[in-house]
């Protein structure tokens, strides 16, 4: 009797599968692109994307939190004999839309992750923007000052110090020259740490042919502290080369005054009524090992003229090293591991402090 019931269940299941397959085929015929993850509503195509990521990490000397902030290394309040942590807050979900119009294609993007304030896993807005014909971008996106195409790869959320990292509301105009060159200008809102209500002007130019990348960007704005207001200016230079099959070498350099709020280290823009000048850079080398493995190492540094207080200490120098490996288990599932070394100084005493972290993660893209 058990065999008979099992056969009946199999037959019913097969019948349901055939019916489901017929429904999917009918939906795909009515909504082109549905089988690739797109849904069509009228003339608008919608695509849901994102990933689920679980991170597990261990801090040896100083507890740096869900994301490795090197500027807390050395602080007595962060000292630990060893702290294990885990988070899923980097998981994110986004929606892209595309609608043809007389102005050209009008695209939209809305993306959130779980990095709300106070360490809670709550939704936080990342991107919300409108793009018109690949020329105009209106809304929140990465600042035009950030070298997105040469940003170092890391398992940990922030990556190395020494590079701009900010998402801001903006209006951006982009123009392309030929196949591989582009120029962009933008009016942006300043980042919160600058404490300025004045707009920021940015401009960038980039050449990218897939093997070589060369980019330059400039920024002008103001930063405020109490009654003090200073100019906020800077530039970034970025380059990348793929010297052989599976290899990648890239560098980023940033220089300016009062730029700390734009950088990973979050140095103070104004100290003692003066603009705080900063130099920063990153260097990264990556290599594919077969079709499934990718390994890399990245170094970053930020060097400020004036100290930023972080509690009992004040830093002028930050350094990080990220060594990581990624394994592509399937087309959608990636497993990864990383060792992170961070160092910061205390400008008052001349002492330096270091911290070590190991991290592992599993990421499922959709």
N, C-alpha and C positions, 0 to 999 in steps of 0.2 A: 504494500500500500504506500510505503514511503517513496519507492521508486516512481510509482504512478503519479503521486502528488508533485514530486520534483519535476517530472516530465511536463505536467500540466503547468507548473509555475514557469518553466523555461519557455513553453509555447506562448504563455500570456506575455512574458517579458519580451520575447521576440516580436510579438504582434505590436506591443506598445512602442518598441524601438522603431519598427517600420513606420508606424503612424507619426512618431516624432520626427523621423527623417523626412517624411513627406511634408510636414509642417515647416521644417527649417528650409527645405528647398523652395517652398512657396513664398516664405518670407524673404529669402535671398533674391528671388525673382522680382518681388515687389519693391525691395529696398537694396539696390546695388551697394556692395561694400559691407553688408551686414556680416558676412562670413569672415571679414578681416578685423572685426571689432568696431565697425562704424555703424551708426544708426542714422537713417535719413528721416527728417521731419520736414515735409514740404521741400524747399530748395536748400535747406540747411543740413549739413552733415555733422554729426556729433561723434566724438571719439573719447572714451574713458580710458585713462592710463594711470600708471603709478606702480608702487611696489609695497610689499610688506617686508620689513626688515627687523630682525632681532639681533641686538648687540650684547655681548658679554665681555666684561673688562675687569682688570685687576690693577689697582694702583699700589705701588710698593712703598713710596715715601710720603706722598701728599695726595689727598683725595681731590681729584680734579673735576668730579661730577660726571654727568651723562655725556658731556662733550669736554674734551681735554683742553682746558684753559690754562696755558703755561704761566699766565700772570698771577696765579694763586700759589705757585710753587715757592716754598720758603716761608709762607705765612704759618705761624703757630696754630691758628685755628683750623688749618687744612692738614696738619701733620697726622700721619697714621703709621701703624706698624704693618699695614696691609689691609686694603679694602676691596671687596668684590662687589661689583654692581652689574645690573642688566637693565636694558631699556628697549622699548619698541617705538620710541617717540620719533625716530627718523622716518618711519613709515609715512607714505603720502599717497594722495589720490588727486587726480586732476581731470579736467574736462576741456577738450578743445572743440571749437565749432568753426565751420567754414560755410560762408554764404556768398554765392555770386551776386554781383550788383553792377550797376552802371559805372561805379567807381573802380571796378575790379573786385577781386575776392576780398571779402571782409571776414577776418578770422578773429576768434575770441579765445581766451585762455583763463581758466580759474583753477588754482591749485592750492591745496592746504596740506600741512603736515601736523604733527602732534606736539610741537615744541611751544606750547603755551607757557605763560609765565609761572613762576613759583614751582617749577619742577613737575607740574602735573601733565598727564597725557591728555591734553585737550587740543581741539583744532586751532591752528594758527594760519593766517593768510600768508601765502608765499607770493603767488603771482595772481594778478587780475588785470587783464589788459585787452585792448582792441588793436588789431593790426589791419591797415588798409593797404591792399595791393603791395605788400612787402616793402612799403615805403614809409608809412607812418605807424608809430607805436604810441598808443595813448593808454596810460594806466600804470600799474606797478609791475616792475620787472627788474632784473639786474641792472645796476648803474652802468652807464656807458663807459665809465672810468675803469671798470673791472675787466681784466683780460680773460674772458670766459673760455676761449678756445685753447688756452695754454695753462689753465688752472690745474695744479697737481692733483693726482688721484690718491685717495686715502680711504681706509676703512672707517676711521673716525670721522665725525661730521665736519669739523672745521678745516682740517688739513694744516699744512705748515704755516707758520707766521711769515710776515714779509710780503703780503699780497693784499690788494683791496678785496673786500667781501661785503656787499650791501645790496639790498633790494629796496627800491624807492619809487614812489609815484613820479611820473615824468611824461613829457611829450618829446618824442624822438623822430627825427627825419633821417632816413638812410637812402643813399644813392649808390648804385653799383657802377663800376667802370670795367667794361669787358666782362670776362668770365670769373676772374679771381680777385678783383680788388673792390673795396667798398669804403665809403666815407659816411660818418654819422655825427650829427650834432643833436644835443638834447638840452632842454630846460628841466631841471630835476628839483625835488624837495631835498633839503639837506638831511643828513642822518641825525638821529636823536642826540647823540653825544656832542654834537657841535653846538647845540642850544641856539640855533639861529633860525629866524623866520624868513630870511632872505633866500631867493632861489639860487641854485647852483647851475653853472653853465659847464657842459662837458663837450668834448669833441674827440673823435677817434678816426683813425685810418688803418686799414688792414689789408694785407695780401695773404691769400690762402689758396694754394693749389693742390692741397692734399699731402704733399711731401714737405713743403716749406710754409711756415707762417711767420710773418713779420707784422708787428702792430705797434702803434704809438697812440697814446691818449693823453689828454690834458684836462684839468679841472680848475675852475675858479669859483669861489664863494666866500663866505665870511663865517667866522666862529665867534662865539660870545661866552664870556664868563663874568657874571655880575655886570658892572658897567663898562667892562673892557671888550672891545670888538677889534678883531684882527682879520687880515686877509687870509683866506684859505686857498692855497694854490698848490699845484703839483702836476707831475707827469708820470706816466708808466711807459716802459719799453719792454716788449716781449718778443721772443723768437722761439721757433720750434723747427726741428728737422727730423725726418725719418731716414737715418743713414743707411739702413739695410732692412731686409724683410723682418718685420716684427719688432724693430727697434724704434725707440723714441727718445729724443733728448730735447729738453726745453728749459728756458730761463725766463724770469720776470724780474724787472727792477722798478722800484717806485721811489720817488724823491719829492719832498715838498715841505710846506709849513702848515701846521695845525691840521694835519691829515690823520692823526691817530684814530679818531672815531671810525674811519673807513677801513682800518687794517684789523687783522685778526687779533693783535695784541691789545687793541683799544687803549693806546696811550692818550693822556690828556692833551687836548689841542692847545690849551693856554696854561702856562705855569708862571706864577709871579708876575702876571700882567704882560707876559711875552709869548709870542707864537712859538710853539714847540716844533722845531724842525725834525724830520725823520728821514732815514734811508732804510729801505727794505729790499730784500730780494729772495727769490726761490730758485733752486736748481733741481731738476728731476731727470732721472734716467729710468726707462721702462723697457722690458723685453718680453715678447711672447715666447713661450716654451711649448711648442706643439699647439694643437688646436684648442686646448682646454685651459692651459696655464698661462698666467701673466704675472710677472714679478717686477718690483720697482723699489727705488729709494729716492727720497726727496729731502732736501735741506732748506730751511728757511731762517731768516734773521731779520730783526728790527733793531735799529740803533737810533735813539732819541738824544737830542741835545740836553733836554731838561727832564727831571725825574717825575714819574707818575706814582702817586701814593696808592697803595692797595690794602691798607690796614696798618700794620706795624712797619712795613717795608716800603721802599720806593724804587722802581726799576727804571733804567735807561736802556738796557739791552735784554733781548729775548732771542732764544735760539731753539729750534726743533729739528728732529730727524725722524722721518717716518720710513720704516722698512716693511713692505707688505707683499702678500701673495694672494692671487685670486684664482679660484678653480671653478670653471663653468661646468657644473654637474649635468645640467640640461640646458636647452635653449633659454629657459626662463629662470632657473635656479642657480645662484652663484654662492659659493662658500668662500670665506676670506679670513685672513689672519694678519695681524699687524703688531709690530713693536714700535713704541713711540718714546723718544727721549726728549725731554725738555729742560732748558736751563734759563735761569734769570738771575740778575744781579740785584744787590741792594746798594744804591748809589751812596747812601749815607755812610755805611761801614766798609764798603768795598768788597763785601763777601759775595760769593755766588752760591746758588742752590740748584740742585738738579732733581728731576723726578722721572721715574720710569713707569711705563704702562704697557701691558699686553692686552690685545683685544681680538675677539673673534666674532664673526657675524654670518648670518644666513639671510639671503635676500631673494625674494620671489617677485619677479616683474610680471606685470599684466598690462 
